[in-house]
Amino acid sequence: MEMILPYLVAPDYDFDHFSPIQPKFPNWEKSFVSGKDSPLFKVSHFIHNARPTLVLTRVTFLSQALGPPGNVHGGATAGLIDEVMGVTVWHQNEKCVTEKLELHYGKMLPLQDEAFVFTEIASRETKTLEVHSSVYGKNKTPHVSARGVFHVLSAEQLARLRVAPR
């Protein structure tokens, strides 16, 4: 029986619709997830030209992300999704941190394969953003879907992080 994944973000595989971006959140270069020296992933992020709340992340899972033999560890996938959701909200100049992350796993992801993560801001409230994310394999099959709730940081919280308010 095949699992139906909730919160799927509709993918757009026409890569001409996307432009490359760099993460805007503080210290991203040092992140163990998508930083320059990540032992888990090689990633690149892109923003959709017509849908600016949609981010595409191309990822290759490296050997340190190993879980079940030959496949990616679910915790590595969770870390990736959390980071990609953060990239998405900070790119919209929303200074947020993860409040809640809900993941749904379908098929296992093969290690060393390229995958595509489509992430989009689904809604915004006064103090929170809801973000959806889906990981698709190279065969365009959805493997993982997620829903994140992100807390919008107050001016005081931003000051403690030494981040300029918007």
LUMBAZA-374542 format. One record per residue (C-alpha): residue number from 1; residue in three letters; x, y, z. Coordinates in nm, 2 decimals. Layout:
<pt seq="NUM" type="ALA" px="X" py="Y" pz="Z"/>
...
***
This chain:
<pt seq="1" type="MET" px="0.00" py="0.00" pz="0.00"/>
<pt seq="2" type="GLU" px="0.14" py="0.34" pz="-0.10"/>
<pt seq="3" type="MET" px="0.13" py="0.61" pz="0.16"/>
<pt seq="4" type="ILE" px="-0.04" py="0.94" pz="0.07"/>
<pt seq="5" type="LEU" px="0.17" py="1.23" pz="0.19"/>
<pt seq="6" type="PRO" px="0.00" py="1.54" pz="0.32"/>
<pt seq="7" type="TYR" px="0.12" py="1.90" pz="0.27"/>
<pt seq="8" type="LEU" px="0.28" py="1.82" pz="-0.07"/>
<pt seq="9" type="VAL" px="0.41" py="2.13" pz="-0.25"/>
<pt seq="10" type="ALA" px="0.34" py="2.11" pz="-0.62"/>
<pt seq="11" type="PRO" px="0.68" py="2.08" pz="-0.80"/>
<pt seq="12" type="ASP" px="0.78" py="2.29" pz="-1.10"/>
<pt seq="13" type="TYR" px="1.05" py="2.10" pz="-1.28"/>
<pt seq="14" type="ASP" px="1.11" py="2.37" pz="-1.54"/>
<pt seq="15" type="PHE" px="1.43" py="2.49" pz="-1.39"/>
<pt seq="16" type="ASP" px="1.43" py="2.80" pz="-1.62"/>
<pt seq="17" type="HIS" px="1.16" py="2.93" pz="-1.38"/>
<pt seq="18" type="PHE" px="1.41" py="2.96" pz="-1.10"/>
<pt seq="19" type="SER" px="1.71" py="3.18" pz="-1.01"/>
<pt seq="20" type="PRO" px="1.99" py="3.10" pz="-0.77"/>
<pt seq="21" type="ILE" px="1.99" py="3.25" pz="-0.42"/>
<pt seq="22" type="GLN" px="2.21" py="3.24" pz="-0.11"/>
<pt seq="23" type="PRO" px="2.05" py="3.19" pz="0.23"/>
<pt seq="24" type="LYS" px="1.99" py="3.51" pz="0.42"/>
<pt seq="25" type="PHE" px="1.98" py="3.38" pz="0.78"/>
<pt seq="26" type="PRO" px="2.28" py="3.45" pz="1.00"/>
<pt seq="27" type="ASN" px="2.58" py="3.22" pz="0.99"/>
<pt seq="28" type="TRP" px="2.44" py="3.00" pz="0.72"/>
<pt seq="29" type="GLU" px="2.79" py="2.93" pz="0.58"/>
<pt seq="30" type="LYS" px="2.87" py="2.75" pz="0.91"/>
<pt seq="31" type="SER" px="2.55" py="2.54" pz="0.92"/>
<pt seq="32" type="PHE" px="2.62" py="2.16" pz="0.93"/>
<pt seq="33" type="VAL" px="2.32" py="2.12" pz="0.70"/>
<pt seq="34" type="SER" px="2.37" py="2.35" pz="0.41"/>
<pt seq="35" type="GLY" px="2.69" py="2.53" pz="0.50"/>
<pt seq="36" type="LYS" px="3.00" py="2.52" pz="0.28"/>
<pt seq="37" type="ASP" px="3.16" py="2.23" pz="0.46"/>
<pt seq="38" type="SER" px="2.85" py="2.02" pz="0.53"/>
<pt seq="39" type="PRO" px="2.93" py="1.65" pz="0.57"/>
<pt seq="40" type="LEU" px="2.57" py="1.56" pz="0.50"/>
<pt seq="41" type="PHE" px="2.46" py="1.74" pz="0.19"/>
<pt seq="42" type="LYS" px="2.56" py="1.93" pz="-0.12"/>
<pt seq="43" type="VAL" px="2.28" py="2.19" pz="-0.17"/>
<pt seq="44" type="SER" px="2.19" py="2.48" pz="-0.39"/>
<pt seq="45" type="HIS" px="1.89" py="2.70" pz="-0.35"/>
<pt seq="46" type="PHE" px="1.67" py="2.87" pz="-0.61"/>
<pt seq="47" type="ILE" px="1.37" py="3.10" pz="-0.60"/>
<pt seq="48" type="HIS" px="1.08" py="3.07" pz="-0.84"/>
<pt seq="49" type="ASN" px="1.07" py="3.38" pz="-1.07"/>
<pt seq="50" type="ALA" px="0.69" py="3.41" pz="-1.07"/>
<pt seq="51" type="ARG" px="0.61" py="3.26" pz="-0.73"/>
<pt seq="52" type="PRO" px="0.86" py="3.43" pz="-0.49"/>
<pt seq="53" type="THR" px="0.74" py="3.23" pz="-0.19"/>
<pt seq="54" type="LEU" px="0.85" py="2.90" pz="-0.36"/>
<pt seq="55" type="VAL" px="1.21" py="2.78" pz="-0.31"/>
<pt seq="56" type="LEU" px="1.37" py="2.49" pz="-0.49"/>
<pt seq="57" type="THR" px="1.66" py="2.32" pz="-0.32"/>
<pt seq="58" type="ARG" px="1.87" py="2.07" pz="-0.52"/>
<pt seq="59" type="VAL" px="2.04" py="1.83" pz="-0.29"/>
<pt seq="60" type="THR" px="2.28" py="1.54" pz="-0.30"/>
<pt seq="61" type="PHE" px="2.28" py="1.33" pz="0.01"/>
<pt seq="62" type="LEU" px="2.64" py="1.24" pz="0.11"/>
<pt seq="63" type="SER" px="2.76" py="0.93" pz="0.28"/>
<pt seq="64" type="GLN" px="2.74" py="1.09" pz="0.63"/>
<pt seq="65" type="ALA" px="2.36" py="1.11" pz="0.59"/>
<pt seq="66" type="LEU" px="2.34" py="0.73" pz="0.59"/>
<pt seq="67" type="GLY" px="2.05" py="0.56" pz="0.76"/>
<pt seq="68" type="PRO" px="1.91" py="0.23" pz="0.65"/>
<pt seq="69" type="PRO" px="2.17" py="0.06" pz="0.42"/>
<pt seq="70" type="GLY" px="2.20" py="0.26" pz="0.10"/>
<pt seq="71" type="ASN" px="1.94" py="0.52" pz="0.21"/>
<pt seq="72" type="VAL" px="1.92" py="0.86" pz="0.38"/>
<pt seq="73" type="HIS" px="1.86" py="0.87" pz="0.76"/>
<pt seq="74" type="GLY" px="1.52" py="1.03" pz="0.85"/>
<pt seq="75" type="GLY" px="1.69" py="1.27" pz="1.09"/>
<pt seq="76" type="ALA" px="1.92" py="1.40" pz="0.81"/>
<pt seq="77" type="THR" px="1.61" py="1.46" pz="0.60"/>
<pt seq="78" type="ALA" px="1.44" py="1.64" pz="0.89"/>
<pt seq="79" type="GLY" px="1.74" py="1.86" pz="0.94"/>
<pt seq="80" type="LEU" px="1.75" py="1.94" pz="0.57"/>
<pt seq="81" type="ILE" px="1.38" py="2.03" pz="0.56"/>
<pt seq="82" type="ASP" px="1.40" py="2.25" pz="0.87"/>
<pt seq="83" type="GLU" px="1.69" py="2.44" pz="0.71"/>
<pt seq="84" type="VAL" px="1.53" py="2.47" pz="0.37"/>
<pt seq="85" type="MET" px="1.21" py="2.61" pz="0.54"/>
<pt seq="86" type="GLY" px="1.44" py="2.86" pz="0.72"/>
<pt seq="87" type="VAL" px="1.60" py="2.96" pz="0.39"/>
<pt seq="88" type="THR" px="1.25" py="3.01" pz="0.25"/>
<pt seq="89" type="VAL" px="1.12" py="3.23" pz="0.53"/>
<pt seq="90" type="TRP" px="1.43" py="3.44" pz="0.57"/>
<pt seq="91" type="HIS" px="1.45" py="3.49" pz="0.20"/>
<pt seq="92" type="GLN" px="1.11" py="3.66" pz="0.23"/>
<pt seq="93" type="ASN" px="1.27" py="3.89" pz="0.49"/>
<pt seq="94" type="GLU" px="1.07" py="3.71" pz="0.76"/>
<pt seq="95" type="LYS" px="1.30" py="3.67" pz="1.06"/>
<pt seq="96" type="CYS" px="1.17" py="3.34" pz="1.21"/>
<pt seq="97" type="VAL" px="1.27" py="3.03" pz="1.40"/>
<pt seq="98" type="THR" px="1.11" py="2.69" pz="1.39"/>
<pt seq="99" type="GLU" px="0.83" py="2.64" pz="1.64"/>
<pt seq="100" type="LYS" px="0.70" py="2.31" pz="1.52"/>
<pt seq="101" type="LEU" px="0.80" py="2.07" pz="1.25"/>
<pt seq="102" type="GLU" px="0.58" py="1.78" pz="1.14"/>
<pt seq="103" type="LEU" px="0.72" py="1.52" pz="0.89"/>
<pt seq="104" type="HIS" px="0.56" py="1.25" pz="0.69"/>
<pt seq="105" type="TYR" px="0.79" py="0.98" pz="0.55"/>
<pt seq="106" type="GLY" px="0.69" py="0.78" pz="0.24"/>
<pt seq="107" type="LYS" px="0.95" py="0.60" pz="0.04"/>
<pt seq="108" type="MET" px="1.31" py="0.58" pz="0.15"/>
<pt seq="109" type="LEU" px="1.56" py="0.82" pz="-0.03"/>
<pt seq="110" type="PRO" px="1.86" py="0.65" pz="-0.19"/>
<pt seq="111" type="LEU" px="2.19" py="0.79" pz="-0.06"/>
<pt seq="112" type="GLN" px="2.42" py="0.97" pz="-0.31"/>
<pt seq="113" type="ASP" px="2.12" py="1.05" pz="-0.54"/>
<pt seq="114" type="GLU" px="2.01" py="1.40" pz="-0.63"/>
<pt seq="115" type="ALA" px="1.68" py="1.51" pz="-0.49"/>
<pt seq="116" type="PHE" px="1.46" py="1.82" pz="-0.52"/>
<pt seq="117" type="VAL" px="1.30" py="1.99" pz="-0.22"/>
<pt seq="118" type="PHE" px="1.02" py="2.23" pz="-0.30"/>
<pt seq="119" type="THR" px="0.93" py="2.46" pz="-0.01"/>
<pt seq="120" type="GLU" px="0.66" py="2.73" pz="0.00"/>
<pt seq="121" type="ILE" px="0.51" py="2.96" pz="0.26"/>
<pt seq="122" type="ALA" px="0.15" py="2.84" pz="0.29"/>
<pt seq="123" type="SER" px="0.01" py="3.11" pz="0.52"/>
<pt seq="124" type="ARG" px="0.11" py="3.40" pz="0.75"/>
<pt seq="125" type="GLU" px="-0.04" py="3.50" pz="1.08"/>
<pt seq="126" type="THR" px="0.06" py="3.79" pz="1.31"/>
<pt seq="127" type="LYS" px="0.33" py="3.59" pz="1.49"/>
<pt seq="128" type="THR" px="0.37" py="3.27" pz="1.28"/>
<pt seq="129" type="LEU" px="0.42" py="3.15" pz="0.93"/>
<pt seq="130" type="GLU" px="0.31" py="2.80" pz="0.81"/>
<pt seq="131" type="VAL" px="0.55" py="2.65" pz="0.56"/>
<pt seq="132" type="HIS" px="0.51" py="2.33" pz="0.35"/>
<pt seq="133" type="SER" px="0.80" py="2.13" pz="0.20"/>
<pt seq="134" type="SER" px="0.83" py="1.82" pz="-0.01"/>
<pt seq="135" type="VAL" px="1.13" py="1.61" pz="-0.11"/>
<pt seq="136" type="TYR" px="1.11" py="1.45" pz="-0.45"/>
<pt seq="137" type="GLY" px="1.35" py="1.19" pz="-0.59"/>
<pt seq="138" type="LYS" px="1.51" py="1.21" pz="-0.92"/>
<pt seq="139" type="ASN" px="1.22" py="1.01" pz="-1.06"/>
<pt seq="140" type="LYS" px="0.98" py="1.28" pz="-0.94"/>
<pt seq="141" type="THR" px="0.83" py="1.06" pz="-0.67"/>
<pt seq="142" type="PRO" px="0.75" py="1.23" pz="-0.34"/>
<pt seq="143" type="HIS" px="0.95" py="1.08" pz="-0.05"/>
<pt seq="144" type="VAL" px="0.89" py="1.31" pz="0.24"/>
<pt seq="145" type="SER" px="0.65" py="1.59" pz="0.31"/>
<pt seq="146" type="ALA" px="0.65" py="1.84" pz="0.60"/>
<pt seq="147" type="ARG" px="0.46" py="2.12" pz="0.76"/>
<pt seq="148" type="GLY" px="0.65" py="2.38" pz="0.97"/>
<pt seq="149" type="VAL" px="0.52" py="2.65" pz="1.19"/>
<pt seq="150" type="PHE" px="0.77" py="2.93" pz="1.23"/>
<pt seq="151" type="HIS" px="0.77" py="3.19" pz="1.51"/>
<pt seq="152" type="VAL" px="0.83" py="3.55" pz="1.39"/>
<pt seq="153" type="LEU" px="1.10" py="3.70" pz="1.61"/>
<pt seq="154" type="SER" px="1.03" py="4.02" pz="1.81"/>
<pt seq="155" type="ALA" px="1.26" py="4.31" pz="1.80"/>
<pt seq="156" type="GLU" px="1.40" py="4.21" pz="2.14"/>
<pt seq="157" type="GLN" px="1.46" py="3.85" pz="2.02"/>
<pt seq="158" type="LEU" px="1.63" py="3.98" pz="1.71"/>
<pt seq="159" type="ALA" px="1.85" py="4.21" pz="1.92"/>
<pt seq="160" type="ARG" px="1.96" py="3.91" pz="2.13"/>
<pt seq="161" type="LEU" px="2.06" py="3.74" pz="1.81"/>
<pt seq="162" type="ARG" px="2.22" py="4.06" pz="1.68"/>
<pt seq="163" type="VAL" px="2.00" py="4.05" pz="1.37"/>
<pt seq="164" type="ALA" px="1.86" py="4.38" pz="1.23"/>
<pt seq="165" type="PRO" px="1.48" py="4.40" pz="1.24"/>
<pt seq="166" type="ARG" px="1.30" py="4.43" pz="0.91"/>
***
